[in-house]
Amino acid sequence: MRKTLVVVVALLVAFSLAMPAFASDLVKVKGTVIKIDTAAKSLTIKQKDGVEVTVVVEDAELLEKVKEGEKGEARYAVKDGKNVAEKVRRLTAGCD
């Protein structure tokens, strides 16, 4: 019984230490929202350096958080070769 408890506690500790590693797999992109495609459920952000990044949004409600021409930010993970947004938000002035 004691060995089982030790193993369970060790597994819980190992998983809790591994969780931040999963969260760090997200990529953050900031810039101007230049295109929102509601049919494809995607948005494109143009960064300061001119690079355009398109992210797919599984939850269509996230697209409502930003508008074309606004500064925005998306956090995404690459899944099956696509940039899949986990979070989208509008940036206020001075947050570039």
Phi and psi restraints in degrees (range 20) as a CNS / XPLOR table:
assign (resid 1 and name C) (resid 2 and name N)
       (resid 2 and name CA) (resid 2 and name C) 1.0 -66.7 20.0 2
assign (resid 2 and name N) (resid 2 and name CA)
       (resid 2 and name C) (resid 3 and name N) 1.0 -38.7 20.0 2
assign (resid 2 and name C) (resid 3 and name N)
       (resid 3 and name CA) (resid 3 and name C) 1.0 -62.9 20.0 2
assign (resid 3 and name N) (resid 3 and name CA)
       (resid 3 and name C) (resid 4 and name N) 1.0 -40.5 20.0 2
assign (resid 3 and name C) (resid 4 and name N)
       (resid 4 and name CA) (resid 4 and name C) 1.0 -62.9 20.0 2
assign (resid 4 and name N) (resid 4 and name CA)
       (resid 4 and name C) (resid 5 and name N) 1.0 -43.3 20.0 2
assign (resid 4 and name C) (resid 5 and name N)
       (resid 5 and name CA) (resid 5 and name C) 1.0 -62.9 20.0 2
assign (resid 5 and name N) (resid 5 and name CA)
       (resid 5 and name C) (resid 6 and name N) 1.0 -42.0 20.0 2
assign (resid 5 and name C) (resid 6 and name N)
       (resid 6 and name CA) (resid 6 and name C) 1.0 -63.1 20.0 2
assign (resid 6 and name N) (resid 6 and name CA)
       (resid 6 and name C) (resid 7 and name N) 1.0 -42.7 20.0 2
assign (resid 6 and name C) (resid 7 and name N)
       (resid 7 and name CA) (resid 7 and name C) 1.0 -64.8 20.0 2
assign (resid 7 and name N) (resid 7 and name CA)
       (resid 7 and name C) (resid 8 and name N) 1.0 -43.9 20.0 2
assign (resid 7 and name C) (resid 8 and name N)
       (resid 8 and name CA) (resid 8 and name C) 1.0 -62.9 20.0 2
assign (resid 8 and name N) (resid 8 and name CA)
       (resid 8 and name C) (resid 9 and name N) 1.0 -45.2 20.0 2
assign (resid 8 and name C) (resid 9 and name N)
       (resid 9 and name CA) (resid 9 and name C) 1.0 -63.1 20.0 2
assign (resid 9 and name N) (resid 9 and name CA)
       (resid 9 and name C) (resid 10 and name N) 1.0 -41.4 20.0 2
assign (resid 9 and name C) (resid 10 and name N)
       (resid 10 and name CA) (resid 10 and name C) 1.0 -62.9 20.0 2
assign (resid 10 and name N) (resid 10 and name CA)
       (resid 10 and name C) (resid 11 and name N) 1.0 -41.2 20.0 2
assign (resid 10 and name C) (resid 11 and name N)
       (resid 11 and name CA) (resid 11 and name C) 1.0 -65.3 20.0 2
assign (resid 11 and name N) (resid 11 and name CA)
       (resid 11 and name C) (resid 12 and name N) 1.0 -41.6 20.0 2
assign (resid 11 and name C) (resid 12 and name N)
       (resid 12 and name CA) (resid 12 and name C) 1.0 -62.2 20.0 2
assign (resid 12 and name N) (resid 12 and name CA)
       (resid 12 and name C) (resid 13 and name N) 1.0 -42.0 20.0 2
assign (resid 12 and name C) (resid 13 and name N)
       (resid 13 and name CA) (resid 13 and name C) 1.0 -64.5 20.0 2
assign (resid 13 and name N) (resid 13 and name CA)
       (resid 13 and name C) (resid 14 and name N) 1.0 -43.3 20.0 2
assign (resid 13 and name C) (resid 14 and name N)
       (resid 14 and name CA) (resid 14 and name C) 1.0 -62.4 20.0 2
assign (resid 14 and name N) (resid 14 and name CA)
       (resid 14 and name C) (resid 15 and name N) 1.0 -43.8 20.0 2
assign (resid 14 and name C) (resid 15 and name N)
       (resid 15 and name CA) (resid 15 and name C) 1.0 -67.5 20.0 2
assign (resid 15 and name N) (resid 15 and name CA)
       (resid 15 and name C) (resid 16 and name N) 1.0 -38.2 20.0 2
assign (resid 15 and name C) (resid 16 and name N)
       (resid 16 and name CA) (resid 16 and name C) 1.0 -68.1 20.0 2
assign (resid 16 and name N) (resid 16 and name CA)
       (resid 16 and name C) (resid 17 and name N) 1.0 -31.7 20.0 2
assign (resid 16 and name C) (resid 17 and name N)
       (resid 17 and name CA) (resid 17 and name C) 1.0 -75.2 20.0 2
assign (resid 17 and name N) (resid 17 and name CA)
       (resid 17 and name C) (resid 18 and name N) 1.0 -27.2 20.0 2
assign (resid 17 and name C) (resid 18 and name N)
       (resid 18 and name CA) (resid 18 and name C) 1.0 -80.9 20.0 2
assign (resid 18 and name N) (resid 18 and name CA)
       (resid 18 and name C) (resid 19 and name N) 1.0 -21.5 20.0 2
assign (resid 18 and name C) (resid 19 and name N)
       (resid 19 and name CA) (resid 19 and name C) 1.0 -58.3 20.0 2
assign (resid 19 and name N) (resid 19 and name CA)
       (resid 19 and name C) (resid 20 and name N) 1.0 -44.7 20.0 2
assign (resid 19 and name C) (resid 20 and name N)
       (resid 20 and name CA) (resid 20 and name C) 1.0 -60.4 20.0 2
assign (resid 20 and name N) (resid 20 and name CA)
       (resid 20 and name C) (resid 21 and name N) 1.0 -27.8 20.0 2
assign (resid 20 and name C) (resid 21 and name N)
       (resid 21 and name CA) (resid 21 and name C) 1.0 -66.2 20.0 2
assign (resid 21 and name N) (resid 21 and name CA)
       (resid 21 and name C) (resid 22 and name N) 1.0 -36.5 20.0 2
assign (resid 21 and name C) (resid 22 and name N)
       (resid 22 and name CA) (resid 22 and name C) 1.0 -67.8 20.0 2
assign (resid 22 and name N) (resid 22 and name CA)
       (resid 22 and name C) (resid 23 and name N) 1.0 -40.7 20.0 2
assign (resid 22 and name C) (resid 23 and name N)
       (resid 23 and name CA) (resid 23 and name C) 1.0 -66.1 20.0 2
assign (resid 23 and name N) (resid 23 and name CA)
       (resid 23 and name C) (resid 24 and name N) 1.0 -30.2 20.0 2
assign (resid 23 and name C) (resid 24 and name N)
       (resid 24 and name CA) (resid 24 and name C) 1.0 -75.7 20.0 2
assign (resid 24 and name N) (resid 24 and name CA)
       (resid 24 and name C) (resid 25 and name N) 1.0 -6.5 20.0 2
assign (resid 24 and name C) (resid 25 and name N)
       (resid 25 and name CA) (resid 25 and name C) 1.0 -75.2 20.0 2
assign (resid 25 and name N) (resid 25 and name CA)
       (resid 25 and name C) (resid 26 and name N) 1.0 -7.2 20.0 2
assign (resid 25 and name C) (resid 26 and name N)
       (resid 26 and name CA) (resid 26 and name C) 1.0 -77.3 20.0 2
assign (resid 26 and name N) (resid 26 and name CA)
       (resid 26 and name C) (resid 27 and name N) 1.0 140.8 20.0 2
assign (resid 26 and name C) (resid 27 and name N)
       (resid 27 and name CA) (resid 27 and name C) 1.0 -107.9 20.0 2
assign (resid 27 and name N) (resid 27 and name CA)
       (resid 27 and name C) (resid 28 and name N) 1.0 139.3 20.0 2
assign (resid 27 and name C) (resid 28 and name N)
       (resid 28 and name CA) (resid 28 and name C) 1.0 -110.2 20.0 2
assign (resid 28 and name N) (resid 28 and name CA)
       (resid 28 and name C) (resid 29 and name N) 1.0 133.9 20.0 2
assign (resid 28 and name C) (resid 29 and name N)
       (resid 29 and name CA) (resid 29 and name C) 1.0 -128.1 20.0 2
assign (resid 29 and name N) (resid 29 and name CA)
       (resid 29 and name C) (resid 30 and name N) 1.0 133.1 20.0 2
assign (resid 29 and name C) (resid 30 and name N)
       (resid 30 and name CA) (resid 30 and name C) 1.0 -124.3 20.0 2
assign (resid 30 and name N) (resid 30 and name CA)
       (resid 30 and name C) (resid 31 and name N) 1.0 147.4 20.0 2
assign (resid 30 and name C) (resid 31 and name N)
       (resid 31 and name CA) (resid 31 and name C) 1.0 161.1 20.0 2
assign (resid 31 and name N) (resid 31 and name CA)
       (resid 31 and name C) (resid 32 and name N) 1.0 -156.3 20.0 2
assign (resid 31 and name C) (resid 32 and name N)
       (resid 32 and name CA) (resid 32 and name C) 1.0 -94.8 20.0 2
assign (resid 32 and name N) (resid 32 and name CA)
       (resid 32 and name C) (resid 33 and name N) 1.0 130.4 20.0 2
assign (resid 32 and name C) (resid 33 and name N)
       (resid 33 and name CA) (resid 33 and name C) 1.0 -74.0 20.0 2
assign (resid 33 and name N) (resid 33 and name CA)
       (resid 33 and name C) (resid 34 and name N) 1.0 113.0 20.0 2
assign (resid 33 and name C) (resid 34 and name N)
       (resid 34 and name CA) (resid 34 and name C) 1.0 -102.4 20.0 2
assign (resid 34 and name N) (resid 34 and name CA)
       (resid 34 and name C) (resid 35 and name N) 1.0 -17.1 20.0 2
assign (resid 34 and name C) (resid 35 and name N)
       (resid 35 and name CA) (resid 35 and name C) 1.0 -155.5 20.0 2
assign (resid 35 and name N) (resid 35 and name CA)
       (resid 35 and name C) (resid 36 and name N) 1.0 135.5 20.0 2
assign (resid 35 and name C) (resid 36 and name N)
       (resid 36 and name CA) (resid 36 and name C) 1.0 -124.1 20.0 2
assign (resid 36 and name N) (resid 36 and name CA)
       (resid 36 and name C) (resid 37 and name N) 1.0 122.4 20.0 2
assign (resid 36 and name C) (resid 37 and name N)
       (resid 37 and name CA) (resid 37 and name C) 1.0 -114.0 20.0 2
assign (resid 37 and name N) (resid 37 and name CA)
       (resid 37 and name C) (resid 38 and name N) 1.0 98.8 20.0 2
assign (resid 37 and name C) (resid 38 and name N)
       (resid 38 and name CA) (resid 38 and name C) 1.0 -69.0 20.0 2
assign (resid 38 and name N) (resid 38 and name CA)
       (resid 38 and name C) (resid 39 and name N) 1.0 -31.3 20.0 2
assign (resid 38 and name C) (resid 39 and name N)
       (resid 39 and name CA) (resid 39 and name C) 1.0 -65.8 20.0 2
assign (resid 39 and name N) (resid 39 and name CA)
       (resid 39 and name C) (resid 40 and name N) 1.0 -42.0 20.0 2
assign (resid 39 and name C) (resid 40 and name N)
       (resid 40 and name CA) (resid 40 and name C) 1.0 -88.0 20.0 2
assign (resid 40 and name N) (resid 40 and name CA)
       (resid 40 and name C) (resid 41 and name N) 1.0 -4.5 20.0 2
assign (resid 40 and name C) (resid 41 and name N)
       (resid 41 and name CA) (resid 41 and name C) 1.0 51.0 20.0 2
assign (resid 41 and name N) (resid 41 and name CA)
       (resid 41 and name C) (resid 42 and name N) 1.0 57.2 20.0 2
assign (resid 41 and name C) (resid 42 and name N)
       (resid 42 and name CA) (resid 42 and name C) 1.0 -143.0 20.0 2
assign (resid 42 and name N) (resid 42 and name CA)
       (resid 42 and name C) (resid 43 and name N) 1.0 162.6 20.0 2
assign (resid 42 and name C) (resid 43 and name N)
       (resid 43 and name CA) (resid 43 and name C) 1.0 -142.0 20.0 2
assign (resid 43 and name N) (resid 43 and name CA)
       (resid 43 and name C) (resid 44 and name N) 1.0 152.5 20.0 2
assign (resid 43 and name C) (resid 44 and name N)
       (resid 44 and name CA) (resid 44 and name C) 1.0 -118.9 20.0 2
assign (resid 44 and name N) (resid 44 and name CA)
       (resid 44 and name C) (resid 45 and name N) 1.0 130.6 20.0 2
assign (resid 44 and name C) (resid 45 and name N)
       (resid 45 and name CA) (resid 45 and name C) 1.0 -115.5 20.0 2
assign (resid 45 and name N) (resid 45 and name CA)
       (resid 45 and name C) (resid 46 and name N) 1.0 130.3 20.0 2
assign (resid 45 and name C) (resid 46 and name N)
       (resid 46 and name CA) (resid 46 and name C) 1.0 -100.9 20.0 2
assign (resid 46 and name N) (resid 46 and name CA)
       (resid 46 and name C) (resid 47 and name N) 1.0 119.2 20.0 2
assign (resid 46 and name C) (resid 47 and name N)
       (resid 47 and name CA) (resid 47 and name C) 1.0 -79.0 20.0 2
assign (resid 47 and name N) (resid 47 and name CA)
       (resid 47 and name C) (resid 48 and name N) 1.0 168.9 20.0 2
assign (resid 47 and name C) (resid 48 and name N)
       (resid 48 and name CA) (resid 48 and name C) 1.0 -55.2 20.0 2
assign (resid 48 and name N) (resid 48 and name CA)
       (resid 48 and name C) (resid 49 and name N) 1.0 -35.8 20.0 2
assign (resid 48 and name C) (resid 49 and name N)
       (resid 49 and name CA) (resid 49 and name C) 1.0 -81.0 20.0 2
assign (resid 49 and name N) (resid 49 and name CA)
       (resid 49 and name C) (resid 50 and name N) 1.0 4.3 20.0 2
assign (resid 49 and name C) (resid 50 and name N)
       (resid 50 and name CA) (resid 50 and name C) 1.0 91.5 20.0 2
assign (resid 50 and name N) (resid 50 and name CA)
       (resid 50 and name C) (resid 51 and name N) 1.0 -8.0 20.0 2
assign (resid 50 and name C) (resid 51 and name N)
       (resid 51 and name CA) (resid 51 and name C) 1.0 -73.5 20.0 2
assign (resid 51 and name N) (resid 51 and name CA)
       (resid 51 and name C) (resid 52 and name N) 1.0 130.8 20.0 2
assign (resid 51 and name C) (resid 52 and name N)
       (resid 52 and name CA) (resid 52 and name C) 1.0 -102.1 20.0 2
assign (resid 52 and name N) (resid 52 and name CA)
       (resid 52 and name C) (resid 53 and name N) 1.0 131.5 20.0 2
assign (resid 52 and name C) (resid 53 and name N)
       (resid 53 and name CA) (resid 53 and name C) 1.0 -122.5 20.0 2
assign (resid 53 and name N) (resid 53 and name CA)
       (resid 53 and name C) (resid 54 and name N) 1.0 125.5 20.0 2
assign (resid 53 and name C) (resid 54 and name N)
       (resid 54 and name CA) (resid 54 and name C) 1.0 -104.0 20.0 2
assign (resid 54 and name N) (resid 54 and name CA)
       (resid 54 and name C) (resid 55 and name N) 1.0 131.7 20.0 2
assign (resid 54 and name C) (resid 55 and name N)
       (resid 55 and name CA) (resid 55 and name C) 1.0 -122.3 20.0 2
assign (resid 55 and name N) (resid 55 and name CA)
       (resid 55 and name C) (resid 56 and name N) 1.0 142.7 20.0 2
assign (resid 55 and name C) (resid 56 and name N)
       (resid 56 and name CA) (resid 56 and name C) 1.0 -93.1 20.0 2
assign (resid 56 and name N) (resid 56 and name CA)
       (resid 56 and name C) (resid 57 and name N) 1.0 138.7 20.0 2
assign (resid 56 and name C) (resid 57 and name N)
       (resid 57 and name CA) (resid 57 and name C) 1.0 -114.6 20.0 2
assign (resid 57 and name N) (resid 57 and name CA)
       (resid 57 and name C) (resid 58 and name N) 1.0 114.5 20.0 2
assign (resid 57 and name C) (resid 58 and name N)
       (resid 58 and name CA) (resid 58 and name C) 1.0 -71.5 20.0 2
assign (resid 58 and name N) (resid 58 and name CA)
       (resid 58 and name C) (resid 59 and name N) 1.0 -34.2 20.0 2
assign (resid 58 and name C) (resid 59 and name N)
       (resid 59 and name CA) (resid 59 and name C) 1.0 -98.4 20.0 2
assign (resid 59 and name N) (resid 59 and name CA)
       (resid 59 and name C) (resid 60 and name N) 1.0 104.1 20.0 2
assign (resid 59 and name C) (resid 60 and name N)
       (resid 60 and name CA) (resid 60 and name C) 1.0 -58.3 20.0 2
assign (resid 60 and name N) (resid 60 and name CA)
       (resid 60 and name C) (resid 61 and name N) 1.0 -24.1 20.0 2
assign (resid 60 and name C) (resid 61 and name N)
       (resid 61 and name CA) (resid 61 and name C) 1.0 -62.9 20.0 2
assign (resid 61 and name N) (resid 61 and name CA)
       (resid 61 and name C) (resid 62 and name N) 1.0 -25.8 20.0 2
assign (resid 61 and name C) (resid 62 and name N)
       (resid 62 and name CA) (resid 62 and name C) 1.0 -64.3 20.0 2
assign (resid 62 and name N) (resid 62 and name CA)
       (resid 62 and name C) (resid 63 and name N) 1.0 -30.5 20.0 2
assign (resid 62 and name C) (resid 63 and name N)
       (resid 63 and name CA) (resid 63 and name C) 1.0 -65.1 20.0 2
assign (resid 63 and name N) (resid 63 and name CA)
       (resid 63 and name C) (resid 64 and name N) 1.0 -25.4 20.0 2
assign (resid 63 and name C) (resid 64 and name N)
       (resid 64 and name CA) (resid 64 and name C) 1.0 -75.3 20.0 2
assign (resid 64 and name N) (resid 64 and name CA)
       (resid 64 and name C) (resid 65 and name N) 1.0 -10.0 20.0 2
assign (resid 64 and name C) (resid 65 and name N)
       (resid 65 and name CA) (resid 65 and name C) 1.0 -78.7 20.0 2
assign (resid 65 and name N) (resid 65 and name CA)
       (resid 65 and name C) (resid 66 and name N) 1.0 -17.8 20.0 2
assign (resid 65 and name C) (resid 66 and name N)
       (resid 66 and name CA) (resid 66 and name C) 1.0 -132.8 20.0 2
assign (resid 66 and name N) (resid 66 and name CA)
       (resid 66 and name C) (resid 67 and name N) 1.0 161.6 20.0 2
assign (resid 66 and name C) (resid 67 and name N)
       (resid 67 and name CA) (resid 67 and name C) 1.0 -129.5 20.0 2
assign (resid 67 and name N) (resid 67 and name CA)
       (resid 67 and name C) (resid 68 and name N) 1.0 155.5 20.0 2
assign (resid 67 and name C) (resid 68 and name N)
       (resid 68 and name CA) (resid 68 and name C) 1.0 -58.2 20.0 2
assign (resid 68 and name N) (resid 68 and name CA)
       (resid 68 and name C) (resid 69 and name N) 1.0 137.3 20.0 2
assign (resid 68 and name C) (resid 69 and name N)
       (resid 69 and name CA) (resid 69 and name C) 1.0 92.7 20.0 2
assign (resid 69 and name N) (resid 69 and name CA)
       (resid 69 and name C) (resid 70 and name N) 1.0 -15.6 20.0 2
assign (resid 69 and name C) (resid 70 and name N)
       (resid 70 and name CA) (resid 70 and name C) 1.0 -86.1 20.0 2
assign (resid 70 and name N) (resid 70 and name CA)
       (resid 70 and name C) (resid 71 and name N) 1.0 159.6 20.0 2
assign (resid 70 and name C) (resid 71 and name N)
       (resid 71 and name CA) (resid 71 and name C) 1.0 -78.7 20.0 2
assign (resid 71 and name N) (resid 71 and name CA)
       (resid 71 and name C) (resid 72 and name N) 1.0 136.2 20.0 2
assign (resid 71 and name C) (resid 72 and name N)
       (resid 72 and name CA) (resid 72 and name C) 1.0 -146.6 20.0 2
assign (resid 72 and name N) (resid 72 and name CA)
       (resid 72 and name C) (resid 73 and name N) 1.0 170.7 20.0 2
assign (resid 72 and name C) (resid 73 and name N)
       (resid 73 and name CA) (resid 73 and name C) 1.0 -139.6 20.0 2
assign (resid 73 and name N) (resid 73 and name CA)
       (resid 73 and name C) (resid 74 and name N) 1.0 140.9 20.0 2
assign (resid 73 and name C) (resid 74 and name N)
       (resid 74 and name CA) (resid 74 and name C) 1.0 -131.9 20.0 2
assign (resid 74 and name N) (resid 74 and name CA)
       (resid 74 and name C) (resid 75 and name N) 1.0 140.0 20.0 2
assign (resid 74 and name C) (resid 75 and name N)
       (resid 75 and name CA) (resid 75 and name C) 1.0 -113.7 20.0 2
assign (resid 75 and name N) (resid 75 and name CA)
       (resid 75 and name C) (resid 76 and name N) 1.0 126.4 20.0 2
assign (resid 75 and name C) (resid 76 and name N)
       (resid 76 and name CA) (resid 76 and name C) 1.0 -140.6 20.0 2
assign (resid 76 and name N) (resid 76 and name CA)
       (resid 76 and name C) (resid 77 and name N) 1.0 162.1 20.0 2
assign (resid 76 and name C) (resid 77 and name N)
       (resid 77 and name CA) (resid 77 and name C) 1.0 -121.0 20.0 2
assign (resid 77 and name N) (resid 77 and name CA)
       (resid 77 and name C) (resid 78 and name N) 1.0 146.7 20.0 2
assign (resid 77 and name C) (resid 78 and name N)
       (resid 78 and name CA) (resid 78 and name C) 1.0 -85.8 20.0 2
assign (resid 78 and name N) (resid 78 and name CA)
       (resid 78 and name C) (resid 79 and name N) 1.0 117.6 20.0 2
assign (resid 78 and name C) (resid 79 and name N)
       (resid 79 and name CA) (resid 79 and name C) 1.0 -129.2 20.0 2
assign (resid 79 and name N) (resid 79 and name CA)
       (resid 79 and name C) (resid 80 and name N) 1.0 123.0 20.0 2
assign (resid 79 and name C) (resid 80 and name N)
       (resid 80 and name CA) (resid 80 and name C) 1.0 52.5 20.0 2
assign (resid 80 and name N) (resid 80 and name CA)
       (resid 80 and name C) (resid 81 and name N) 1.0 38.9 20.0 2
assign (resid 80 and name C) (resid 81 and name N)
       (resid 81 and name CA) (resid 81 and name C) 1.0 80.3 20.0 2
assign (resid 81 and name N) (resid 81 and name CA)
       (resid 81 and name C) (resid 82 and name N) 1.0 4.1 20.0 2
assign (resid 81 and name C) (resid 82 and name N)
       (resid 82 and name CA) (resid 82 and name C) 1.0 -114.7 20.0 2
assign (resid 82 and name N) (resid 82 and name CA)
       (resid 82 and name C) (resid 83 and name N) 1.0 146.9 20.0 2
assign (resid 82 and name C) (resid 83 and name N)
       (resid 83 and name CA) (resid 83 and name C) 1.0 -85.6 20.0 2
assign (resid 83 and name N) (resid 83 and name CA)
       (resid 83 and name C) (resid 84 and name N) 1.0 105.6 20.0 2
assign (resid 83 and name C) (resid 84 and name N)
       (resid 84 and name CA) (resid 84 and name C) 1.0 -103.9 20.0 2
assign (resid 84 and name N) (resid 84 and name CA)
       (resid 84 and name C) (resid 85 and name N) 1.0 115.6 20.0 2
assign (resid 84 and name C) (resid 85 and name N)
       (resid 85 and name CA) (resid 85 and name C) 1.0 -70.4 20.0 2
assign (resid 85 and name N) (resid 85 and name CA)
       (resid 85 and name C) (resid 86 and name N) 1.0 134.3 20.0 2
assign (resid 85 and name C) (resid 86 and name N)
       (resid 86 and name CA) (resid 86 and name C) 1.0 -99.0 20.0 2
assign (resid 86 and name N) (resid 86 and name CA)
       (resid 86 and name C) (resid 87 and name N) 1.0 -30.0 20.0 2
assign (resid 86 and name C) (resid 87 and name N)
       (resid 87 and name CA) (resid 87 and name C) 1.0 -149.2 20.0 2
assign (resid 87 and name N) (resid 87 and name CA)
       (resid 87 and name C) (resid 88 and name N) 1.0 140.5 20.0 2
assign (resid 87 and name C) (resid 88 and name N)
       (resid 88 and name CA) (resid 88 and name C) 1.0 -135.3 20.0 2
assign (resid 88 and name N) (resid 88 and name CA)
       (resid 88 and name C) (resid 89 and name N) 1.0 138.1 20.0 2
assign (resid 88 and name C) (resid 89 and name N)
       (resid 89 and name CA) (resid 89 and name C) 1.0 -150.9 20.0 2
assign (resid 89 and name N) (resid 89 and name CA)
       (resid 89 and name C) (resid 90 and name N) 1.0 154.2 20.0 2
assign (resid 89 and name C) (resid 90 and name N)
       (resid 90 and name CA) (resid 90 and name C) 1.0 -85.3 20.0 2
assign (resid 90 and name N) (resid 90 and name CA)
       (resid 90 and name C) (resid 91 and name N) 1.0 138.0 20.0 2
assign (resid 90 and name C) (resid 91 and name N)
       (resid 91 and name CA) (resid 91 and name C) 1.0 -96.4 20.0 2
assign (resid 91 and name N) (resid 91 and name CA)
       (resid 91 and name C) (resid 92 and name N) 1.0 141.2 20.0 2
assign (resid 91 and name C) (resid 92 and name N)
       (resid 92 and name CA) (resid 92 and name C) 1.0 -85.2 20.0 2
assign (resid 92 and name N) (resid 92 and name CA)
       (resid 92 and name C) (resid 93 and name N) 1.0 166.5 20.0 2
assign (resid 92 and name C) (resid 93 and name N)
       (resid 93 and name CA) (resid 93 and name C) 1.0 -55.9 20.0 2
assign (resid 93 and name N) (resid 93 and name CA)
       (resid 93 and name C) (resid 94 and name N) 1.0 137.5 20.0 2
assign (resid 93 and name C) (resid 94 and name N)
       (resid 94 and name CA) (resid 94 and name C) 1.0 88.0 20.0 2
assign (resid 94 and name N) (resid 94 and name CA)
       (resid 94 and name C) (resid 95 and name N) 1.0 5.3 20.0 2
assign (resid 94 and name C) (resid 95 and name N)
       (resid 95 and name CA) (resid 95 and name C) 1.0 -102.6 20.0 2
assign (resid 95 and name N) (resid 95 and name CA)
       (resid 95 and name C) (resid 96 and name N) 1.0 15.2 20.0 2
